[in-house]
Amino acid sequence: MTADLRADRAGRPLKMVLDCDTGVDDTLAILYAALHPAVELVGVGSVWGNVDVETATRNSLHTVHMAGRPEVPVARGAAGPLTGAPAVFAYHVHGRDGQGNAGTGRTVGEPVAETAAEQIIRLARAHPGEVEVVAVGPLTNLALALGLCPELPELVSGVTIMGGAALAPGNVTEVAEANIWCDPEAAAAVFRAPWPLTMVGLDVTMRTTLDEGHRTRLAAGGTIGGYVAGILDHYMGFFAEAAFGERRSCLHDVLAVAVAAGTLVPTLAPTVRAYVETGDGPTRGQTVCDLRGMYMGFPTQDGARCRVVLETDPAFAEAVVDLIQTAGDSAVPLDREEQA
């Protein structure tokens, strides 16, 4: 089910801070947020995860400039987990450049001086009760922001994450999804905080995919669509081997943006108690969601704050392709910069 705007905003776009470890699917998420009229993108933060934080920052800057939104501030965030443990990256999924080895290699613009955590706090204070934080990478920046500003849950409208798995299997371990597994301690802090939390996890993101037909349609659009078609090639190859047995790729991060904005309305999303396992055993990084009420239609749970998205319309991929295909041409050159 889709909708044009969330009813409780009375037609006003949602002020959104988007926190990304900008690989291929994050690029689509930034484009969606930058281009869709239901979203007022007020800031982008970068974080380690899919790629190192320097590459994520460069890719985030490149994407907002490509979309013709150079005024959107991009802040560099955390380079590794909250505990100081070594960072682990997913270059095999997103390419060495985080753009499916098909990016331009260009540096466009500069990040702002503040950190991604500081930017979240500043924007929340500037627009109390209006900003939704959408985090689609490891939750390190958001946990750092909580540490710096304990009253942050009172200042934001809510938090939406792409991460976790309630009923679906994990994609790093049998039970853990990548964004949570990368920094379970940070994720645990985010799940404990007293704000409305929406978890858009593998239960729905593995079921909403792009295929070669979508890629062909994107390539037939303007240069933005052509760029996206190019970076999807490597990404689809990974999923063909690791998940689907055919060339399809997930729309992980776009779903979180769309659910937050109200342009994708979940068909099943109970609010339940949830926490993150931080032990060192085989369940490290698991999102444990109390779904015991499913046989009674999910009655209200005391103390529940986490809306867990379990079902959405898989045809939503069509809307994403339509938006990007019709976006026209990039505001910056997309020819590949020669490397010295």
VEXDREN-2710 file (C-alpha; in Angstrom, 1 decimal):
% VEXDREN-2710
k/r/px/py/pz
1/MET/0.0/0.0/0.0
2/THR/1.3/3.5/-0.8
3/ALA/0.2/7.0/0.0
4/ASP/1.2/10.4/-1.1
5/LEU/1.9/11.9/2.3
6/ARG/1.5/10.9/5.9
7/ALA/-1.9/12.2/7.1
8/ASP/-0.7/13.6/10.4
9/ARG/1.6/16.1/8.6
10/ALA/-1.4/17.7/6.8
11/GLY/0.3/17.6/3.5
12/ARG/3.6/19.0/4.7
13/PRO/6.8/17.1/3.7
14/LEU/8.7/15.3/6.4
15/LYS/11.9/16.9/7.7
16/MET/14.4/14.1/7.5
17/VAL/18.0/13.5/8.5
18/LEU/19.4/10.5/6.6
19/ASP/22.3/8.6/8.1
20/CYS/24.0/6.4/5.5
21/ASP/27.0/4.1/4.9
22/THR/26.7/5.1/1.3
23/GLY/26.9/2.1/-0.9
24/VAL/24.6/1.2/-3.8
25/ASP/21.3/1.0/-2.0
26/ASP/22.1/4.0/0.1
27/THR/22.6/6.0/-3.1
28/LEU/19.1/5.1/-4.1
29/ALA/17.8/6.1/-0.7
30/ILE/19.4/9.5/-0.9
31/LEU/18.1/10.1/-4.4
32/TYR/14.6/9.1/-3.3
33/ALA/14.7/11.4/-0.3
34/ALA/16.3/14.3/-2.3
35/LEU/13.8/14.0/-5.2
36/HIS/10.5/13.0/-3.6
37/PRO/8.1/15.9/-2.6
38/ALA/7.0/14.0/0.5
39/VAL/10.5/14.5/2.0
40/GLU/12.4/17.7/3.1
41/LEU/15.9/16.4/3.3
42/VAL/17.6/18.6/5.9
43/GLY/20.8/16.7/6.4
44/VAL/22.8/13.6/5.5
45/GLY/25.3/11.9/7.8
46/SER/27.9/9.4/6.8
47/VAL/29.0/6.4/8.7
48/TRP/31.3/3.4/8.2
49/GLY/29.7/0.1/7.2
50/ASN/29.3/-0.8/3.6
51/VAL/32.5/1.1/2.9
52/ASP/34.9/3.2/5.0
53/VAL/33.6/6.5/6.2
54/GLU/35.7/8.6/3.8
55/THR/34.2/6.8/0.8
56/ALA/30.7/6.9/2.3
57/THR/31.1/10.7/2.8
58/ARG/32.3/11.2/-0.8
59/ASN/29.5/9.1/-2.2
60/SER/26.9/11.0/-0.1
61/LEU/28.2/14.3/-1.3
62/HIS/28.2/13.1/-4.9
63/THR/24.6/11.9/-4.7
64/VAL/23.1/15.1/-3.3
65/HIS/25.0/17.1/-5.9
66/MET/23.9/14.7/-8.6
67/ALA/20.3/15.2/-7.5
68/GLY/20.7/19.0/-7.7
69/ARG/20.6/19.4/-4.0
70/PRO/24.0/20.9/-3.1
71/GLU/22.5/22.9/-0.2
72/VAL/21.8/19.7/1.8
73/PRO/24.6/19.5/4.4
74/VAL/26.6/16.2/4.5
75/ALA/28.4/15.5/7.8
76/ARG/31.2/12.9/8.3
77/GLY/30.4/10.5/11.1
78/ALA/31.9/7.5/12.9
79/ALA/34.7/5.5/11.3
80/GLY/34.1/2.3/13.4
81/PRO/32.1/0.7/16.1
82/LEU/31.2/2.4/19.4
83/THR/33.5/0.0/21.4
84/GLY/36.5/0.8/19.3
85/ALA/36.6/-2.7/17.8
86/PRO/37.9/-3.0/14.2
87/ALA/35.5/-1.9/11.5
88/VAL/34.4/-4.5/9.0
89/PHE/33.3/-3.5/5.5
90/ALA/31.2/-4.9/2.6
91/TYR/33.3/-4.0/-0.5
92/HIS/32.4/-7.4/-2.0
93/VAL/28.7/-6.3/-2.0
94/HIS/29.1/-2.6/-3.0
95/GLY/32.4/-2.5/-4.9
96/ARG/35.6/-0.9/-3.8
97/ASP/34.1/2.6/-4.5
98/GLY/30.8/1.8/-2.9
99/GLN/29.2/2.4/-6.3
100/GLY/29.5/-1.1/-7.8
101/ASN/32.9/-0.2/-9.2
102/ALA/31.1/2.1/-11.6
103/GLY/31.2/5.4/-9.8
104/THR/32.8/8.6/-11.3
105/GLY/35.6/8.7/-8.7
106/ARG/34.9/12.5/-8.4
107/THR/34.9/14.5/-5.2
108/VAL/32.1/17.0/-5.3
109/GLY/31.7/19.5/-2.5
110/GLU/32.9/19.3/1.1
111/PRO/31.4/17.9/4.3
112/VAL/30.4/20.4/7.0
113/ALA/32.6/20.9/10.0
114/GLU/30.4/19.3/12.5
115/THR/30.2/15.5/13.0
116/ALA/27.1/13.5/11.9
117/ALA/26.1/13.1/15.5
118/GLU/26.4/16.8/16.1
119/GLN/24.4/17.5/13.0
120/ILE/21.5/15.3/14.2
121/ILE/21.4/17.2/17.5
122/ARG/21.6/20.6/15.9
123/LEU/18.8/19.9/13.4
124/ALA/16.6/18.3/16.1
125/ARG/17.0/21.4/18.3
126/ALA/16.3/23.7/15.4
127/HIS/13.1/21.9/14.5
128/PRO/11.8/20.3/17.8
129/GLY/9.3/17.5/17.2
130/GLU/9.6/17.7/13.4
131/VAL/12.7/15.8/12.4
132/GLU/12.7/12.1/11.7
133/VAL/16.1/10.4/11.8
134/VAL/16.3/7.7/9.2
135/ALA/19.4/5.5/9.8
136/VAL/20.2/3.0/7.1
137/GLY/23.7/1.9/8.2
138/PRO/25.3/0.9/11.5
139/LEU/23.7/3.0/14.3
140/THR/27.0/4.4/15.7
141/ASN/26.2/8.1/14.9
142/LEU/22.8/7.9/16.5
143/ALA/24.2/6.2/19.6
144/LEU/26.9/9.0/19.8
145/ALA/24.2/11.6/19.4
146/LEU/22.3/10.1/22.3
147/GLY/25.4/10.2/24.5
148/LEU/25.9/13.9/23.7
149/CYS/22.3/14.8/24.0
150/PRO/20.3/12.5/26.4
151/GLU/17.1/14.6/25.7
152/LEU/17.3/13.8/22.0
153/PRO/14.3/11.4/22.1
154/GLU/12.2/14.4/23.2
155/LEU/13.4/16.5/20.3
156/VAL/12.8/14.3/17.3
157/SER/9.5/13.0/15.8
158/GLY/11.0/9.5/15.8
159/VAL/13.6/7.2/14.4
160/THR/13.3/4.8/11.5
161/ILE/16.1/2.3/10.8
162/MET/16.9/-0.1/8.0
163/GLY/18.1/-3.0/10.0
164/GLY/17.4/-6.1/11.9
165/ALA/15.2/-9.1/11.3
166/ALA/12.2/-10.3/13.2
167/LEU/11.0/-13.5/11.5
168/ALA/13.5/-13.5/8.6
169/PRO/17.0/-15.1/8.8
170/GLY/20.0/-12.8/9.2
171/ASN/22.3/-11.9/6.3
172/VAL/25.6/-11.9/8.2
173/THR/24.9/-14.7/10.6
174/GLU/22.0/-17.0/10.9
175/VAL/20.1/-14.4/13.0
176/ALA/21.9/-11.1/12.6
177/GLU/21.4/-8.4/9.9
178/ALA/24.4/-6.5/8.8
179/ASN/23.7/-3.0/10.1
180/ILE/22.9/-4.3/13.6
181/TRP/25.7/-6.9/13.6
182/CYS/28.3/-4.2/12.7
183/ASP/27.7/-2.3/16.0
184/PRO/25.4/-4.2/18.3
185/GLU/26.2/-1.9/21.3
186/ALA/25.2/1.2/19.3
187/ALA/22.0/-0.6/18.1
188/ALA/21.2/-1.7/21.7
189/ALA/21.4/2.0/22.8
190/VAL/19.1/3.1/20.0
191/PHE/16.5/0.3/20.8
192/ARG/16.6/1.2/24.5
193/ALA/16.0/5.0/24.0
194/PRO/12.5/6.2/24.7
195/TRP/11.6/7.4/21.2
196/PRO/9.1/5.9/18.7
197/LEU/11.3/3.5/16.7
198/THR/10.4/1.9/13.4
199/MET/12.4/-1.2/12.3
200/VAL/12.4/-1.8/8.6
201/GLY/14.3/-5.1/8.4
202/LEU/15.0/-8.1/6.2
203/ASP/11.4/-9.3/6.7
204/VAL/10.4/-6.8/4.0
205/THR/13.6/-5.6/2.3
206/MET/14.5/-9.0/1.0
207/ARG/11.1/-9.2/-0.6
208/THR/11.2/-5.9/-2.5
209/THR/13.7/-6.1/-5.3
210/LEU/14.9/-4.7/-8.6
211/ASP/15.4/-6.9/-11.6
212/GLU/17.0/-6.5/-15.0
213/GLY/13.8/-5.1/-16.4
214/HIS/13.9/-2.3/-13.9
215/ARG/17.6/-1.7/-14.7
216/THR/16.8/-1.4/-18.4
217/ARG/14.1/1.1/-17.6
218/LEU/16.4/3.2/-15.4
219/ALA/19.1/3.2/-18.2
220/ALA/16.5/4.6/-20.6
221/GLY/15.9/7.6/-18.4
222/GLY/18.1/10.7/-17.9
223/THR/21.7/10.5/-16.8
224/ILE/20.7/10.0/-13.2
225/GLY/18.8/6.9/-14.1
226/GLY/21.7/5.7/-16.3
227/TYR/24.1/6.2/-13.4
228/VAL/21.9/4.1/-11.1
229/ALA/21.6/1.4/-13.7
230/GLY/25.4/1.3/-13.9
231/ILE/26.0/0.9/-10.2
232/LEU/23.4/-1.8/-9.9
233/ASP/25.3/-4.2/-12.2
234/HIS/27.8/-5.4/-9.6
235/TYR/25.2/-5.3/-6.8
236/MET/22.8/-7.5/-8.7
237/GLY/25.7/-9.9/-9.4
238/PHE/26.3/-10.3/-5.7
239/PHE/22.7/-11.1/-4.9
240/ALA/22.5/-13.5/-7.7
241/GLU/25.3/-15.5/-6.1
242/ALA/24.5/-15.0/-2.4
243/ALA/20.7/-14.9/-2.2
244/PHE/18.4/-15.3/-5.2
245/GLY/20.1/-17.4/-7.8
246/GLU/19.2/-14.8/-10.4
247/ARG/20.1/-11.1/-11.1
248/ARG/17.9/-9.2/-8.6
249/SER/18.9/-6.8/-5.9
250/CYS/17.2/-5.5/-2.7
251/LEU/15.9/-2.0/-2.1
252/HIS/16.9/-2.2/1.5
253/ASP/17.4/1.5/2.4
254/VAL/14.8/3.1/0.2
255/LEU/12.1/1.2/2.1
256/ALA/13.1/2.8/5.4
257/VAL/13.0/6.3/3.8
258/ALA/9.6/5.6/2.2
259/VAL/8.0/4.1/5.4
260/ALA/9.3/7.1/7.4
261/ALA/7.8/9.6/4.8
262/GLY/4.5/7.7/4.6
263/THR/4.9/7.1/0.8
264/LEU/4.9/3.3/1.6
265/VAL/2.4/2.3/4.2
266/PRO/3.1/-1.1/5.9
267/THR/0.3/-3.7/5.7
268/LEU/1.5/-5.3/8.9
269/ALA/3.6/-3.5/11.5
270/PRO/2.9/-4.3/15.1
271/THR/4.4/-2.2/17.9
272/VAL/6.2/-4.6/20.3
273/ARG/9.0/-4.8/22.8
274/ALA/12.4/-5.3/21.1
275/TYR/16.0/-5.4/22.1
276/VAL/19.4/-6.2/20.6
277/GLU/21.6/-9.1/21.7
278/THR/25.1/-7.8/22.5
279/GLY/26.7/-11.0/23.9
280/ASP/29.7/-12.7/22.3
281/GLY/27.9/-15.9/21.3
282/PRO/26.2/-17.0/18.1
283/THR/23.2/-14.7/18.6
284/ARG/25.3/-11.5/18.8
285/GLY/23.6/-8.7/16.8
286/GLN/20.2/-10.4/16.8
287/THR/17.1/-8.1/17.0
288/VAL/14.8/-9.9/19.5
289/CYS/11.2/-8.9/18.8
290/ASP/8.3/-10.0/21.1
291/LEU/5.9/-11.4/18.5
292/ARG/4.1/-13.8/20.8
293/GLY/0.9/-11.9/20.3
294/MET/0.8/-12.6/16.6
295/TYR/-1.8/-15.3/17.0
296/MET/-4.2/-12.8/18.7
297/GLY/-3.6/-10.0/16.2
298/PHE/-0.8/-8.3/18.2
299/PRO/-2.6/-6.9/21.3
300/THR/-1.0/-3.9/23.0
301/GLN/2.2/-4.6/24.9
302/ASP/3.2/-2.6/28.0
303/GLY/6.3/-0.7/27.4
304/ALA/6.4/-1.4/23.6
305/ARG/8.0/1.3/21.5
306/CYS/9.3/-0.5/18.4
307/ARG/7.1/-0.7/15.3
308/VAL/8.3/-3.8/13.4
309/VAL/7.5/-3.7/9.7
310/LEU/6.6/-7.3/8.7
311/GLU/4.7/-6.8/5.4
312/THR/4.7/-4.1/2.7
313/ASP/3.7/-4.0/-0.9
314/PRO/6.6/-5.6/-2.9
315/ALA/5.4/-3.7/-6.0
316/PHE/6.8/-0.5/-4.4
317/ALA/9.9/-1.1/-6.5
318/GLU/7.9/0.3/-9.5
319/ALA/7.5/3.7/-7.7
320/VAL/11.2/3.9/-7.0
321/VAL/12.1/3.2/-10.6
322/ASP/9.6/5.7/-11.8
323/LEU/10.9/8.5/-9.6
324/ILE/14.6/8.0/-10.5
325/GLN/13.9/7.3/-14.2
326/THR/12.1/10.5/-14.6
327/ALA/14.5/12.6/-12.5
328/GLY/16.3/13.8/-15.7
329/ASP/20.0/14.6/-15.9
330/SER/22.6/14.9/-13.2
331/ALA/23.5/18.4/-12.0
332/VAL/27.2/17.3/-12.0
333/PRO/29.3/15.5/-14.7
334/LEU/29.0/11.7/-14.5
335/ASP/31.9/10.8/-16.7
336/ARG/34.5/8.8/-14.9
337/GLU/37.4/10.9/-13.6
338/GLU/40.8/9.5/-14.7
339/GLN/42.8/8.2/-11.7
340/ALA/46.4/9.3/-11.5
END
